[in-house]
């Protein structure tokens, strides 16, 4: 069978690979990237050798796990660029990016981390950031975005947004929306400030 299909994975090997990716995707989303590769193998019910045969490094695993999220992130920025109102395109991009990252701690960690050998992932991230820079330039030119906004502010925002801890996905989204609204108000170059979304009760908030 393997001689007839020298360039194809056997069925069990394909199943193992997909199971590893599914487990890594869920585990990274819940716990971030600090999970050990051996723990991924254990949860996927494969041996460490099988895991490393498919993914020789954690960078390789991360790149494959977050391919869809990176594509979604880029699509959000593209939609912002397509909006004829650059400020609306910019702040809606911020809102949606925050929501995307709030639901996946691993993707946030991957996006703000340096993976020198994950060339494809790094290239995709640079393309996305380049588009954000263009959208920011347009919003500044329209007089809506404060002139001192820089891309590092976006990275800092994602790091902070990734620190949101709630008891459910719905609460994470709601908290992220409020956080994004606070950020957007701080980025405006004009005094008109809309009301914040409703507050979200977080587990570590002390109630008087």
C-alpha positions in Angstrom: 0.0 0.0 0.0 2.7 2.5 1.0 4.7 1.5 -2.1 1.8 2.4 -4.3 1.3 5.7 -2.5 4.9 6.9 -1.8 4.0 10.6 -1.4 0.8 10.1 0.7 0.4 9.6 4.3 -1.1 6.3 5.3 -4.7 6.6 6.7 -3.6 6.0 10.3 -0.8 8.6 9.9 -3.3 11.1 8.5 -5.6 10.4 11.4 -2.8 10.9 13.9 -1.8 14.2 12.4 -5.4 15.5 12.4 -5.9 14.4 16.0 -2.6 16.1 17.1 -3.7 19.4 15.4 -7.2 19.2 16.9 -5.8 18.6 20.4 -3.1 21.3 20.0 -5.7 23.8 18.7 -8.0 23.2 21.7 -5.2 23.1 24.3 -3.4 26.2 23.0 -6.7 28.1 22.9 -7.4 27.3 26.5 -3.9 27.4 28.1 -1.6 29.3 25.7 1.6 28.1 24.2 3.4 27.0 27.4 1.9 23.5 27.1 4.7 20.9 26.6 4.8 19.0 23.4 4.7 15.7 25.4 1.4 16.9 27.0 0.0 17.5 23.5 1.1 13.9 22.5 -0.5 12.5 25.7 -3.8 14.2 25.1 -3.8 13.2 21.4 -3.0 9.6 22.5 0.1 9.3 20.4 3.7 8.7 21.3 6.2 11.6 21.4 8.0 10.1 18.5 4.8 10.2 16.4 4.2 13.9 17.3 7.8 14.9 16.4 7.6 12.9 13.2 4.8 15.1 12.0 5.9 18.3 13.8 9.7 18.4 14.5 9.4 21.6 16.5 6.7 23.5 18.4 7.1 26.3 15.8 6.0 23.9 13.1 3.0 22.8 15.2 2.0 26.3 16.0 2.2 27.4 12.3 -0.1 24.6 11.2 -2.5 25.0 14.2 -3.1 28.7 13.6 -3.2 28.8 9.8 -7.0 29.4 9.9 -6.8 32.1 12.6 -4.1 34.0 10.7 -6.2 33.9 7.6 -9.2 35.2 9.5 -7.1 37.9 11.0 -5.9 39.0 7.6 -9.5 38.9 6.3 -10.6 41.2 9.1 -7.9 43.8 8.2 -8.8 43.5 4.5 -12.4 44.3 5.3 -11.3 47.4 7.3 -9.3 48.6 4.3 -12.3 48.1 2.0 -14.4 50.4 4.1 -14.8 53.8 2.5 -14.7 55.4 5.9 -11.1 54.7 7.2 -11.9 55.5 10.8 -14.9 53.1 10.8 -12.8 50.5 9.1 -10.0 50.9 11.7 -12.1 50.7 14.8 -14.2 47.8 13.6 -11.0 46.0 12.8 -9.8 46.6 16.4 -13.1 45.3 17.8 -13.1 42.1 15.7 -9.4 41.4 16.2 -9.8 41.7 19.9 -12.8 39.3 19.8 -10.8 36.8 17.7 -7.9 36.9 20.1 -10.0 36.8 23.3 -11.3 33.4 22.2 -7.9 31.9 21.6 -5.1 32.6 24.0 -2.7 30.5 22.0 -3.2 32.6 18.8 -2.5 35.7 20.8 0.7 34.2 22.2 1.7 33.0 18.7 1.0 36.4 17.1 3.1 38.4 19.5 5.9 35.8 19.7 9.1 35.5 17.6 9.4 32.2 15.8 12.6 32.6 13.7 12.1 29.3 11.9 8.4 29.6 11.3 8.9 31.5 8.1 5.4 31.2 6.7 3.8 32.3 9.9 6.1 35.3 10.3 5.5 36.4 6.7 1.8 36.2 7.1 2.0 38.2 10.3 4.1 40.9 8.6 1.6 41.1 5.8 -1.2 41.6 8.2 0.6 44.2 10.2 1.6 46.0 7.0 -2.1 46.3 6.1 -2.9 47.5 9.6 -0.3 50.2 9.2 -1.9 51.3 5.9 -5.4 51.4 7.5 -4.0 53.5 10.4 -2.3 55.9 7.9 -5.7 56.5 6.2 -7.5 57.0 9.5 -4.8 59.5 10.6 -5.1 61.3 7.2 -8.8 61.6 7.8 -8.1 63.3 11.2 -9.8 60.6 13.2 -6.9 58.5 14.6 -4.5 60.2 17.0 -1.3 60.9 15.1 1.0 59.2 17.6 -0.6 55.7 17.2 2.1 53.1 16.2 1.9 49.4 15.4 3.5 48.6 18.8 0.4 50.0 20.3 -1.6 47.2 18.5 0.8 44.5 19.8 0.5 45.9 23.4 -3.3 45.9 23.0 -3.3 42.3 21.9 -1.1 41.3 24.9 -3.4 43.0 27.3 -6.5 41.6 25.6 -5.0 38.1 25.8 -4.9 38.5 29.6 -8.7 38.6 29.9 -9.9 35.7 32.0 -13.6 34.8 32.3 -15.7 31.8 33.1 -17.2 31.4 29.6 -16.6 32.2 25.9 -19.6 34.6 26.0 -18.1 36.5 28.9 -14.7 36.6 27.2 -16.3 38.2 24.1 -18.3 40.7 26.1 -15.2 41.7 28.2 -13.1 42.0 25.0 -15.7 44.3 23.4 -15.6 46.6 26.4 -11.8 46.6 26.4 -11.8 47.4 22.7 -14.2 50.2 23.3 -11.9 51.7 25.9 -9.0 51.4 23.6 -10.8 52.9 20.7 -11.9 55.9 22.7 -8.3 56.5 23.7 -7.2 56.3 20.0 -9.6 58.9 18.8 -8.3 62.3 17.6 -11.5 64.0 18.4 -13.5 64.6 21.6 -16.8 62.9 20.6 -16.9 59.8 22.9 -19.8 57.3 22.8 -20.8 55.4 25.9 -19.0 52.2 26.8 -20.6 48.8 26.3 -22.0 47.2 29.5 -19.5 46.2 32.1 -18.6 42.5 32.5 -18.1 40.9 36.0 -14.7 39.2 36.0 -13.8 36.4 38.3 -11.0 38.3 40.1 -12.9 41.6 40.5 -13.4 42.4 44.3 -17.0 43.3 45.0 -17.3 45.8 47.9 
